[in-house]
């Protein structure tokens, strides 16, 4: 089902905005922004985490994982230090073949990452990097990683210029797929009402007048909307 949902999102270019709407305005990762604009990636998430102002744990964890994933790089107690920069980015994209990277933290070497146009989302940039030193994991960090990994690992991430939205594993169901298909249909109908019928947004979005008179819609939209009980 995860593969089917990913294919549906990719084929229809369902945005991070639409995905959040489909799941009742949930799943958005706070404050994460696209570093390079114009990218759209969707894929299964692989979770890693570095901590205590060191990227040593990150280097350990990125040695072995599947290709074509979206890597979620978490950070714990890294203060205002960048988690990684250009070398790690190049390694992940060129050699580990990731589809995209989400960084819950800062990055550096912004000029190189921008030049290479990597599909990367993060909290921001800084010249100040983490230390490259071995650090000990604590029970607090273990508990944090366990909670975060339970949510992110194996979930689906949709990333574009608006940000990143997560579809948790438990929502990757037939019902979840139907919600995505419906939100895409609703967008098609709203644009038809706006562009062709010249309706205002209040009539279209708030009142949903098209549901009271479905004959005004093209036949293919009538057929699709008839699958849903919306009256």
DOKE-268222 format. One record per residue: x, y, z of N, C-alpha, C in turn; residue in one letter. Coordinates in steps of 0.1 Angstrom, whole numbers. Layout:
REM residues N
{{X,Y,Z},{X,Y,Z},{X,Y,Z},'A'}
...
//
This chain:
REM residues 231
{{8,-12,0},{0,0,0},{9,13,0},'X'}
{{20,12,7},{29,24,7},{34,27,-7},'X'}
{{38,17,-14},{42,19,-28},{31,25,-37},'X'}
{{19,20,-35},{7,25,-42},{5,39,-40},'X'}
{{5,43,-27},{3,57,-23},{14,66,-29},'X'}
{{26,62,-28},{38,69,-34},{36,71,-49},'X'}
{{32,61,-56},{30,62,-70},{18,71,-73},'X'}
{{8,71,-65},{-4,80,-68},{0,95,-66},'X'}
{{8,97,-55},{12,111,-53},{22,116,-63},'X'}
{{31,107,-68},{41,111,-78},{34,113,-91},'X'}
{{25,104,-95},{18,105,-108},{9,118,-109},'X'}
{{3,121,-98},{-6,133,-98},{0,146,-93},'X'}
{{13,145,-89},{19,156,-83},{11,162,-72},'X'}
{{7,154,-63},{-1,159,-51},{9,165,-42},'X'}
{{6,178,-39},{16,186,-32},{15,183,-17},'X'}
{{25,189,-10},{26,188,5},{14,194,11},'X'}
{{9,205,5},{-3,212,10},{-15,203,9},'X'}
{{-17,197,-3},{-29,188,-5},{-28,176,4},'X'}
{{-17,171,7},{-15,159,15},{-19,163,30},'X'}
{{-15,175,34},{-19,179,48},{-34,181,48},'X'}
{{-40,187,38},{-54,189,38},{-62,175,38},'X'}
{{-56,166,30},{-63,153,29},{-64,146,43},'X'}
{{-54,148,51},{-54,142,64},{-57,152,75},'X'}
{{-67,160,72},{-73,169,82},{-62,179,88},'X'}
{{-54,185,79},{-44,195,83},{-34,190,93},'X'}
{{-29,177,90},{-19,172,99},{-7,167,91},'X'}
{{4,164,98},{16,158,92},{27,168,88},'X'}
{{24,181,88},{34,190,84},{45,191,95},'X'}
{{58,191,90},{69,192,99},{72,207,101},'X'}
{{71,212,113},{71,226,117},{85,232,113},'X'}
{{84,244,107},{96,252,104},{106,247,94},'X'}
{{103,236,88},{112,230,77},{109,237,64},'X'}
{{119,242,58},{118,249,45},{127,244,34},'X'}
{{122,245,22},{131,241,10},{143,250,9},'X'}
{{155,243,8},{167,251,7},{169,255,-8},'X'}
{{166,245,-17},{167,248,-32},{152,246,-37},'X'}
{{148,256,-44},{134,256,-48},{132,248,-61},'X'}
{{120,245,-64},{116,238,-76},{116,223,-76},'X'}
{{119,217,-64},{120,202,-63},{106,197,-57},'X'}
{{103,185,-62},{91,178,-57},{96,163,-55},'X'}
{{96,159,-43},{100,145,-40},{90,138,-31},'X'}
{{88,126,-33},{79,118,-24},{86,104,-23},'X'}
{{86,99,-10},{92,86,-9},{91,81,6},'X'}
{{96,69,8},{96,63,21},{107,69,29},'X'}
{{105,71,42},{114,78,50},{124,68,57},'X'}
{{137,71,57},{146,64,66},{151,74,76},'X'}
{{151,70,89},{154,79,100},{168,77,106},'X'}
{{175,88,108},{188,88,115},{188,100,124},'X'}
{{196,100,134},{197,111,144},{211,113,149},'X'}
{{215,125,150},{228,128,156},{226,137,168},'X'}
{{236,138,177},{233,145,190},{245,150,197},'X'}
{{243,158,207},{253,164,216},{264,171,208},'X'}
{{260,180,199},{269,188,191},{280,180,183},'X'}
{{277,168,180},{286,160,172},{279,153,161},'X'}
{{286,152,149},{280,145,138},{286,131,136},'X'}
{{294,127,146},{299,113,146},{288,103,145},'X'}
{{277,103,153},{267,93,152},{260,94,138},'X'}
{{260,105,131},{254,106,118},{262,98,108},'X'}
{{276,100,109},{285,93,99},{283,78,101},'X'}
{{281,74,114},{279,59,117},{267,54,110},'X'}
{{256,62,111},{243,57,107},{240,57,92},'X'}
{{248,65,85},{245,67,71},{253,57,62},'X'}
{{259,48,68},{268,38,60},{259,28,53},'X'}
{{248,24,58},{240,13,52},{225,15,53},'X'}
{{219,18,42},{204,19,41},{200,18,27},'X'}
{{187,16,24},{182,14,11},{183,26,2},'X'}
{{184,24,-11},{184,35,-20},{170,41,-22},'X'}
{{168,52,-28},{155,58,-32},{146,61,-20},'X'}
{{153,64,-9},{145,69,3},{146,84,5},'X'}
{{137,89,13},{140,103,18},{146,102,32},'X'}
{{157,107,33},{165,106,46},{160,117,55},'X'}
{{155,113,67},{152,123,77},{163,123,87},'X'}
{{171,135,88},{182,136,96},{177,144,109},'X'}
{{176,138,120},{172,144,132},{184,149,140},'X'}
{{182,158,149},{193,163,158},{188,165,172},'X'}
{{196,162,181},{192,164,195},{204,171,202},'X'}
{{201,182,209},{211,189,216},{223,193,208},'X'}
{{221,198,196},{232,202,187},{233,218,187},'X'}
{{225,224,196},{225,239,197},{223,245,184},'X'}
{{232,255,181},{231,262,168},{241,258,158},'X'}
{{245,246,159},{256,240,150},{249,233,138},'X'}
{{256,234,126},{251,227,114},{254,212,116},'X'}
{{244,204,112},{246,190,113},{256,184,103},'X'}
{{255,190,91},{265,185,80},{265,196,69},'X'}
{{273,194,59},{275,203,48},{276,196,35},'X'}
{{285,201,26},{285,196,12},{290,182,11},'X'}
{{300,178,19},{306,165,17},{296,154,20},'X'}
{{289,155,31},{279,145,34},{267,146,24},'X'}
{{264,158,20},{253,159,10},{257,151,-3},'X'}
{{269,153,-8},{274,147,-20},{274,132,-18},'X'}
{{278,127,-7},{279,113,-4},{265,107,-4},'X'}
{{255,114,2},{242,108,3},{235,108,-11},'X'}
{{236,119,-19},{230,119,-32},{237,111,-42},'X'}
{{250,112,-43},{257,106,-54},{260,91,-51},'X'}
{{263,87,-39},{267,73,-36},{256,65,-29},'X'}
{{248,72,-20},{237,64,-13},{224,66,-21},'X'}
{{223,74,-31},{212,75,-40},{199,79,-33},'X'}
{{199,88,-23},{187,93,-17},{179,101,-26},'X'}
{{166,101,-24},{157,110,-33},{157,124,-27},'X'}
{{158,125,-14},{157,138,-8},{162,137,6},'X'}
{{165,149,12},{170,149,26},{162,160,34},'X'}
{{156,156,45},{150,165,54},{159,166,67},'X'}
{{163,178,70},{172,180,82},{164,188,93},'X'}
{{162,181,104},{156,188,115},{168,195,123},'X'}
{{173,205,116},{185,212,122},{190,221,111},'X'}
{{202,226,113},{209,235,104},{219,228,95},'X'}
{{222,234,84},{232,229,75},{243,240,72},'X'}
{{254,236,66},{264,246,62},{269,243,48},'X'}
{{279,251,43},{283,250,29},{272,253,20},'X'}
{{264,263,23},{252,266,16},{255,269,1},'X'}
{{267,275,-2},{270,279,-16},{271,266,-24},'X'}
{{277,256,-19},{279,243,-26},{266,236,-28},'X'}
{{259,235,-17},{246,228,-18},{236,235,-27},'X'}
{{237,248,-28},{228,255,-37},{233,253,-52},'X'}
{{246,253,-54},{252,251,-67},{248,237,-73},'X'}
{{249,227,-64},{246,214,-68},{231,211,-69},'X'}
{{223,221,-64},{208,220,-65},{203,207,-59},'X'}
{{208,203,-48},{203,191,-41},{189,194,-36},'X'}
{{180,184,-37},{166,185,-31},{168,183,-15},'X'}
{{168,194,-8},{171,194,6},{162,204,13},'X'}
{{157,199,25},{148,208,33},{154,208,47},'X'}
{{155,220,53},{161,222,66},{155,233,74},'X'}
{{161,236,86},{156,247,94},{164,260,91},'X'}
{{176,259,85},{183,271,82},{198,267,80},'X'}
{{206,278,79},{221,276,76},{229,283,86},'X'}
{{241,279,87},{251,286,96},{265,281,92},'X'}
{{275,289,94},{289,284,91},{294,275,102},'X'}
{{288,275,114},{293,268,126},{288,254,125},'X'}
{{298,244,125},{295,230,124},{295,223,137},'X'}
{{290,211,136},{291,202,148},{306,197,149},'X'}
{{309,192,160},{322,186,162},{322,172,156},'X'}
{{333,167,151},{335,153,147},{342,145,157},'X'}
{{334,142,168},{340,135,179},{330,124,184},'X'}
{{335,113,189},{327,103,194},{320,107,207},'X'}
{{307,105,208},{300,109,220},{291,97,225},'X'}
{{288,98,237},{281,87,244},{266,90,243},'X'}
{{258,80,240},{244,82,240},{239,80,254},'X'}
{{228,88,258},{222,87,271},{208,81,270},'X'}
{{203,78,281},{189,72,282},{179,82,276},'X'}
{{182,95,279},{173,106,274},{173,106,259},'X'}
{{185,105,253},{186,105,239},{180,92,233},'X'}
{{182,81,239},{176,68,234},{161,69,234},'X'}
{{155,75,244},{141,76,245},{136,85,234},'X'}
{{143,96,232},{139,106,221},{139,99,208},'X'}
{{150,92,205},{152,85,192},{141,75,190},'X'}
{{138,67,200},{128,57,200},{114,63,196},'X'}
{{111,74,202},{98,80,199},{98,86,185},'X'}
{{108,93,181},{109,99,168},{110,88,157},'X'}
{{117,78,159},{119,67,149},{106,60,147},'X'}
{{98,58,157},{85,51,156},{76,59,147},'X'}
{{77,72,147},{68,80,139},{73,81,124},'X'}
{{86,84,123},{92,87,110},{96,74,101},'X'}
{{102,65,108},{107,53,100},{97,46,92},'X'}
{{98,45,79},{89,38,71},{76,46,67},'X'}
{{75,58,72},{64,67,68},{67,72,54},'X'}
{{57,80,49},{59,86,36},{61,101,38},'X'}
{{71,107,31},{73,122,31},{70,127,18},'X'}
{{63,139,17},{60,146,5},{67,160,7},'X'}
{{76,163,-2},{84,176,0},{84,184,-12},'X'}
{{81,197,-11},{81,206,-22},{84,220,-17},'X'}
{{82,231,-24},{85,244,-20},{77,249,-8},'X'}
{{66,243,-5},{58,246,7},{63,241,19},'X'}
{{71,230,18},{76,223,30},{75,208,29},'X'}
{{74,202,41},{74,187,41},{62,182,49},'X'}
{{55,173,44},{43,166,51},{46,151,52},'X'}
{{43,146,64},{45,132,66},{31,125,66},'X'}
{{31,113,60},{19,104,61},{24,92,70},'X'}
{{20,91,82},{25,81,91},{21,67,86},'X'}
{{28,57,90},{26,43,85},{11,39,87},'X'}
{{6,42,99},{-8,38,102},{-18,44,93},'X'}
{{-15,55,86},{-25,61,77},{-22,57,63},'X'}
{{-13,48,60},{-10,44,47},{-19,32,44},'X'}
{{-32,34,42},{-42,24,41},{-51,28,28},'X'}
{{-60,19,25},{-70,21,14},{-77,34,17},'X'}
{{-81,36,30},{-88,48,33},{-79,61,31},'X'}
{{-66,60,34},{-57,71,32},{-56,74,17},'X'}
{{-55,63,9},{-54,65,-5},{-66,72,-11},'X'}
{{-78,68,-6},{-90,74,-10},{-91,89,-7},'X'}
{{-85,93,5},{-85,107,9},{-76,115,0},'X'}
{{-65,109,-5},{-56,116,-14},{-63,118,-28},'X'}
{{-70,107,-32},{-77,108,-45},{-88,118,-45},'X'}
{{-95,119,-33},{-105,129,-32},{-100,143,-32},'X'}
{{-89,146,-25},{-84,159,-24},{-79,164,-37},'X'}
{{-74,155,-45},{-70,158,-59},{-82,162,-68},'X'}
{{-93,154,-66},{-105,156,-74},{-111,170,-69},'X'}
{{-111,172,-57},{-117,185,-52},{-109,197,-58},'X'}
{{-96,196,-58},{-88,207,-64},{-92,209,-79},'X'}
{{-94,198,-86},{-98,199,-100},{-111,206,-102},'X'}
{{-121,202,-93},{-134,209,-93},{-133,223,-90},'X'}
{{-126,227,-80},{-124,241,-75},{-119,249,-87},'X'}
{{-108,244,-93},{-102,252,-104},{-112,253,-116},'X'}
{{-120,243,-118},{-130,244,-129},{-140,255,-126},'X'}
{{-145,255,-113},{-155,265,-109},{-149,279,-110},'X'}
{{-136,280,-107},{-130,293,-107},{-127,298,-121},'X'}
{{-120,289,-129},{-115,293,-142},{-126,293,-153},'X'}
{{-135,283,-153},{-145,281,-163},{-158,287,-160},'X'}
{{-163,285,-148},{-176,290,-144},{-175,304,-138},'X'}
{{-163,309,-135},{-160,322,-130},{-167,325,-117},'X'}
{{-168,314,-109},{-174,316,-96},{-164,323,-86},'X'}
{{-169,329,-76},{-160,334,-66},{-156,323,-56},'X'}
{{-146,325,-48},{-141,315,-39},{-150,311,-28},'X'}
{{-159,321,-24},{-169,318,-13},{-179,308,-18},'X'}
{{-184,310,-30},{-194,301,-36},{-188,287,-38},'X'}
{{-175,287,-42},{-169,274,-46},{-164,267,-34},'X'}
{{-156,273,-25},{-150,266,-14},{-158,265,-2},'X'}
{{-165,276,2},{-173,276,14},{-187,270,12},'X'}
{{-194,274,2},{-207,269,-1},{-208,256,-8},'X'}
{{-197,254,-16},{-197,242,-24},{-210,240,-33},'X'}
{{-213,250,-40},{-225,250,-48},{-226,239,-58},'X'}
{{-214,235,-62},{-213,224,-73},{-220,211,-68},'X'}
{{-220,209,-55},{-226,197,-50},{-242,197,-51},'X'}
{{-247,210,-51},{-262,211,-52},{-267,210,-67},'X'}
{{-257,212,-76},{-261,211,-90},{-249,205,-98},'X'}
{{-248,192,-97},{-236,185,-102},{-236,186,-118},'X'}
{{-247,189,-124},{-248,189,-138},{-240,200,-145},'X'}
{{-236,210,-137},{-227,220,-142},{-213,216,-144},'X'}
{{-210,204,-138},{-196,199,-140},{-195,191,-152},'X'}
{{-183,190,-158},{-180,181,-169},{-183,166,-165},'X'}
{{-187,158,-175},{-191,145,-172},{-181,137,-164},'X'}
{{-168,138,-167},{-158,130,-161},{-156,134,-146},'X'}
{{-159,147,-143},{-159,151,-129},{-171,147,-121},'X'}
{{-183,147,-128},{-195,142,-123},{-194,127,-119},'X'}
{{-188,119,-127},{-186,105,-125},{-177,103,-113},'X'}
{{-166,111,-112},{-157,109,-101},{-163,113,-88},'X'}
{{-170,124,-88},{-176,129,-75},{-187,121,-70},'X'}
{{-193,113,-79},{-205,105,-75},{-200,93,-66},'X'}
{{-187,90,-66},{-182,79,-58},{-182,83,-43},'X'}
{{-183,96,-40},{-183,101,-26},{-196,106,-22},'X'}
{{-200,103,-10},{-213,107,-4},{-210,121,3},'X'}
{{-212,132,-4},{-209,145,1},{-221,154,3},'X'}
{{-233,149,-1},{-245,158,0},{-249,159,15},'X'}
//
